[in-house]
Structures are given as C-alpha cells and as structure tokens.
C-alpha cells in the first residue's frame, strides 16, 4: 500500500503553489525514506531500469505492479509525493520514436542509426506504429488504470533537439555539419521542434487525470511541464547555441508550465546569459558535471541565476551547500532540491535535516 493520502496530496500541492509565488518561506525539499514494509509479496517482474527497458516480453501491467511494490516501500516527507520516473528509456528516446536503434546499457541507453544518412537526405517523420512510442503509451495507460492518477508518472526523457539529431548523424559528424551545412541542420532542428511537441502532448494526453505532472527531475507541477536540455551544447559556441537551440527552447517552453533548463557541466555555462534571456524558462537546474567536487564554490553562478529572477533546482545531498546557495540568493523560495532518498536506518538524521529548513 502506498503511504500517501488525500490530505498529504493537498498539502504538497499547496506547498509548491506557495513556493512559486514566493510565499512558502523555505526551499522545496522532497525526501523519501526507503525500506518500509510494503505489506505485499514482491512481484515476479523486475524493476524497470535502463538495462531491461527493451525487454518487451514483460507486460506493461507487470512493470507497473513492480513499481507499485517499490512505492509501497517508501515513506514520504517534506515535499515528496508518489512519483515514477520513465527516464529509463534513455536520454533522447524521441530518436527511437523516429527510427533510431535503441541500445540499452547498464546505466544509460544509446541511440544510433544502423546506416548513416547524409544530412541533406535526412528527414524526420512521425510514426504512429513505432514500437517504443507505443511501449511507453502502454506503460502510461497501465499506470493510470492501476493508480487512477494518485501516482505521478513523469514524462519520459524526450531529449534536446541537437542531442536527438546527434543520434541520427553521430556526435562527431554533427559537429562538422553545424559549420558545413548550417541550413540543413536548422531545417532538421525545426522538424525536431515540431515533432517534439507532437510526441509530448500525445503522451501527456494519456496522463490527463493525474493529480500533478512531472518529468525526469521529479519536480511537481499542476500543469504539464518539462525540464529542457541540450547536452550537445557543451561542444558548440554561444553563437551556434543561439542559431540552433534558442528558437527550439523558446517555442517549447512557451507551451509549458514553468519549465526548467538542465544546465549540465562547466562547458554549458557560456550559454547561461542566453538561457536567462528566455522569459518562458522559469528556472535553471545546475549540475557541475563529472569530476567537479560538490564543495566547489558556485556562488557567482547561483547569484546570476537569482538576479535574473529565475528559480534554482539543486542536486547533491541535503547538506551545508544548500546554505551556501541560500546565502547567495537570500530568498529561500528560489531554491528547489531535487528529489532524494535515504535508507530507513538514517531516517532520524534525515528528518532532523528537514526540520532545520522548516520542511517537517
């Protein structure tokens, strides 16, 4: 049995609503404690992960039953709520919707074309019969039938426009094409933007009736939202970002409820000014990237985001670095912590940390 009732739902939704208005007086801090007795037997189906996402022999209903078991082992504290991520089909799964090969690995999913197509001959189209699109639809439908909207199933990780395009052309090839054939790349970017919206709203339609919406970040929204990204932008200049990515972000974000942008790694910092100029992007999730210590001082970056009037979504654990962000922003309602978990044996310590910030 999932330990979350109507009163808890009303409270967490109200907290997010106040936070966006600047009336909560503290950061958003969603914490789950794992290891509670689920009160039911472990289903035979495996937990849905990157490594087994392509196993179509497992019925969608069986996957949902296994996820239900997992949710039944959680206790929800702070601003957490019953949530299921469908990002396990890989970052940029939209490429698979349009014909790219989906190749699972232990910790991610890769996408590629078995035969390369020259950029001028490549055209991206919608396929209603695509096996991966319909697999996700089946899982969403099974979840809605099981939970009736009382569990939030996040939007799958559709991907950013150049990330998706790199799955078709290859990363190295795309780096050449943005210089050698910019008009063709721009054409394909426009095709991706149009198709992205079609896929997003088609999947969202199945989720109508959920109490709330989310994406792979786990942040709660009362209306359809998404955390936008373009990891490929790490490798291109600011001018190229403006030419190939800006319009995509502006178009997609204008149709969503308070979207964030996933700023991943120091190589993307050069695009921050461009991102902050897009009014319809309401927050920045900063992830320093591999090799960067958690203790590094990012005060200038957080201060810049805050000064632009954007919200901040932070990763890492619940520790002193949150205080550093709060000292820079001086506005506790600007900060949202990504959803995080703690084992039952550390529950007392975790709850004290929540209490420190007034979240319990």
C-alpha positions, 0 to 999 in steps of 0.5 A: 500500500502506498503511504500517501493520502488525500490530505498529504496530496493537498498539502504538497500541492499547496506547498509548491503553489506557495513556493512559486509565488514566493510565499512558502518561506523555505526551499522545496525539499522532497525526501523519501525514506526507503525500506518500509514494509510494503505489506505485499509479496514482491512481484515476479517482474523486475524493476524497470531500469535502463538495462531491461527497458527493451525487454518487451516480453514483460507486460506493461501491467507487470512493470507497473505492479513492480513499481507499485511494490517499490512505492509501497516501500517508501515513506514520504516527507517534506515535499515528496509525493508518489512519483515514477520516473520513465527516464529509463528509456534513455536520454533522447528516446524521441530518436527511437520514436523516429527510427533510431536503434535503441541500445540499452546499457547498464546505466544509460541507453544509446541511440544510433542509426544502423546506416548513416544518412547524409544530412541533406537526405535526412528527414524526420517523420512521425510514426504512429506504429513505432514500437517504443512510442507505443511501449511507453503509451502502454506503460502510461495507460497501465499506470493510470488504470492501476493508480487512477492518477494518485501516482505521478508518472513523469514524462519520459526523457524526450531529449534536446533537439541537437542531442536527438539529431546527434543520434541520427548523424553521430556526435562527431559528424554533427559537429562538422555539419553545424559549420558545413551545412548550417541550413540543413541542420536548422531545417532538421532542428525545426522538424525536431521542434515540431515533432517534439511537441507532437510526441509530448502532448500525445503522451501527456494526453494519456496522463490527463487525470493525474493529480500533478505532472512531472518529468525526469527531475521529479519536480511537481507541477499542476500543469504539464511541464518539462525540464529542457536540455541540450547536452550537445551544447557543451561542444558548440559556441554561444553563437551556434547555441543561439542559431540552433537551440534558442528558437527550439527552447523558446517555442517549447517552453512557451507551451509549458508550465514553468519549465526548467533548463538542465544546465549540465557541466562547466562547458554549458555555462557560456550559454547561461546569459542566453538561457536567462534571456528566455522569459518562458524558462522559469528556472535553471537546474545546475549540475557541475558535471563529472569530476567537479567536487560538490564543495566547489564554490558556485556562488557567482553562478547561483547569484546570476541565476537569482538576479535574473529572477529565475528559480534554482533546482539543486542536486547533491545531498541535503547538506551545508551547500544548500546554505551556501546557495541560500546565502547567495540568493537570500530568498529561500523560495528560489531554491528547489532540491531535487528529489532524494532518498535515504535508507530507513536506518538514517531516517532520524538524521534525515528528518532532523535535516528537514526540520532545520529548513522548516520542511517537517 
